[in-house]
Amino acid sequence: MPSESKLILPAEGSVYKFADPMPGDPDGFVGLGGDLSPQCLVDAYGQGCFPWYRRFGEYHWYSPDPRMVLFVNSFRCHKSLARVIKSGKFEVRIDTCFHDVITMCADVERKFQESTWIGDDYIEAYTKMHDIGLAHSFETFQNGEMVGGLYGLSIGSAFFGESMFHTVSDASKVALARLVDFCKSHGILLIDAQQETPHLASLGAMPIPRILFIDILKKTNQYETLKGKWTNL
């Protein structure tokens, strides 16, 4: 069990403070405690941290090193993906069924993962963030049925991707491509992908040192957050 020095508690002014990762921790553990209130989540993501699992009755928070980041101008839309998008076989909607997207992300089976961290408390908390205009979903439809999507948080000029799913090949990639286009059009500079995967790397995401990621966040946090539903933007 981590020591009490790693407990996450609100400091003066109700701002939650997160420590640096424990030395040698491969996942970037920074502490436990806190909650999934909007204040705690905004403070966490703004400091480069995110909740990942609840154990022993406490939320566990992480800030990996390196951090996987997709700078929107570095997105690689391969020819095959461009053909899929151009074909019109998919329709992408924004912020029309957030709860359905996060529920599908929780339910979909994933390779090398026995269970999901997206429990009912996470679904409730991030849906609340959506209701106050800070969490957003990009939804891919085919023949009127949702077959893929992603969700995340928007803070300053950064989008913090949380999870994605697909039930039809390429559906989540199409959602990501639409997110990238939206970010480029609305001054959002980067998409946080949290942890490195070959899939994200193939699309242009790259691992960067945590210290650089935190430095970048200090700048993106200074920009005004694009709040509210993004459906008609």
Stockholm file with secondary structure:
# STOCKHOLM 1.0

chainA/1-233         MPSESKLILPAEGSVYKFADPMPGDPDGFVGLGGDLSPQCLVDAYGQGCFPWYRRFGEYHWYSPDPRMVLFVNSFRCHKSLARVIKSGKFEVRIDTCFHDVITMCADVERKFQESTWIGDDYIEAYTKMHDIGLAHSFETFQNGEMVGGLYGLSIGSAFFGESMFHTVSDASKVALARLVDFCKSHGILLIDAQQETPHLASLGAMPIPRILFIDILKKTNQYETLKGKWTNL
#=GR chainA/1-233 SS CCCGGGEECBCGGGCBCCCCCCTTCTTCEEEEECCCCHHHHHHHHHTTCEEEEEETTEEEEECCSSEEEEEGGGCCCCHHHHHHHHHTCCEEEESSCHHHHHHHHHHSCBTTBSSCSCCHHHHHHHHHHHHTTSEEEEEEEETTEEEEEEEEEEETTEEEEEEEEESSTTHHHHHHHHHHHHHHHTTCCEEEEESCCHHHHHTTCEEECHHHHHHHHHHHTTSCCCCSCCTTC
#=GC SS_cons         CCCGGGEECBCGGGCBCCCCCCTTCTTCEEEEECCCCHHHHHHHHHTTCEEEEEETTEEEEECCSSEEEEEGGGCCCCHHHHHHHHHTCCEEEESSCHHHHHHHHHHSCBTTBSSCSCCHHHHHHHHHHHHTTSEEEEEEEETTEEEEEEEEEEETTEEEEEEEEESSTTHHHHHHHHHHHHHHHTTCCEEEEESCCHHHHHTTCEEECHHHHHHHHHHHTTSCCCCSCCTTC
//
